[in-house]
Amino acid sequence: MKGIDLLEFDDDGFLVDPMRWDRLLAEQIAGTDGIGLLQDGHWAVIQLLRDHYFRYGALLPASHVCRMNELDAECVAGLFHNMREAWRIAGLPNPGEEAKSYM
């Protein structure tokens, strides 16, 4: 088990090395951040964010995440409070200042 305290996070709370992420870490971050137990909708969003990041190296707009998962248009806000939190729980690195302003 990696444990959240054994991994490196940047000053904004993003995991530095996304390859060190696993589902247990996601659960730990979600619990620490008050999201609670991750359900199927959470996992669908997390997987899509990770797939898109590793394929394109970029942030996917929240509305696309919801539409692609056939979820309500506000799914990210409903499940994670905001895209920044979803991105953190997905174990993805800091997307940069401009992207964070849209999260």
N, C-alpha and C positions, 0 to 999 in steps of 0.2 A: 504494500500500500504506500502510495507516494506521500500522502498527507499534505494538506494545504500549506503548512508551515515549513515544509522542506523544499518548496518551489520558489522560483524567483518571479516576483511581480514588479512592474514598474511603478513609478510614483503615482500614476493614475489608477492603479489596481488591475492592470491588464497582465495576463500571463506572458512572460518574455518568450518562452519557447512553446509554441502551440503543439509541438509533437509530444510534449510531456503530459498533455491533457488525457483524461479518461473519464468515464461516466461517474465514477466515484468522486473525482475532483469536482465535477459539475454539481453533484449533489451537495458536496461540502460548501462550495461557493454559494449555491442557492440557499442553503440553510443559514449560513453566516449573514447573507444579505437580506434575509427575511422573506424570501420567495416561497419557501416551503418545499414540500415533496414534489419532485418533477413528474408530471403526468405525460401521457402520449402527445398532447399538443405541444408541450415544452420540447420534448425530444424531436418532434418533427421540425420545429423551428431551428433548434440547435443543429441538427444534422444538415439542414439546408444551408445555414450560415457557414458551417465548416466546409461543406462541399464547394460552395461558391467561392469562398476564400481561397481554398487550395487550388481551384481551377483557374480563377481570374485574379486573385490577389487583391480583391476589393470588397467593399461593403455593398450589400444588397439592400435596396430600400425596403423599409418595413412593409409597405403596401404590397410589394411584390412577394415578400416572404409569406404574407397571409394568403394572397391570391393563389400562389403556387401550391400551398398546402390545403387549399379549399376551406380556409378558415375565415372568420369574420374579419372585415377590413381593419379592425383595431386589435387584432389578435396579439400583437407584440406588446402593446400597452396593457392589455388585459392579463397576459400571462407573466410578463416580466417587468412591468411598469414603464419600460422604455427600451429602445434598441441598444443603448449602451450596456444595460444590465444583461440583455440577451447575449451580446457579444462577449462580455466578461465570462458568463457562465459557459459559453461555448469554447472558452479557453483560447480565444484568438488574441493576437498581439494588438498593441495600441495602433489604431487606424490612422492616427495623425490628427493634427489640430482641426483642419477643415472638415474632415469626416466626423469628428466628435461634435462639431457644432450642429450637425444634422441629426445626430442620434437622439 
